[in-house]
Amino acid sequence: MVTLLVTWLLSAVSLLIVAHLVKGFDISGFHSALIAAVVIGLANGTIGFFLKVVTFPLTILALGLFWWVINALMLLLAAAVVPGFKINGFLPALIGALVLSLVNLLLGAFLQV
């Protein structure tokens, strides 16, 4: 249970870091980041999983890079649902997905979660 909470908090902090680094990727505060982290996790666990299975041949052809497109779509979906979370277009979502992956990787490795 503690690991789940720490992961949730790290995801929210990662979203805030991405919002500071990527233009067009805006989060109004920590509360919105917490809600967005939950919505992104649910979207990736349901719709994102389905899209990754369906587009697997395309992902293989693109050497795995297409998964960032799916992650960008999940970010756009979360931004459409969560108040205080806004992404201005697909390019900021795509860059945000890439930066979010790297920030999550670095924070997870640093804190060994």
Salt bridges, closest charged atoms under 4 A:
none
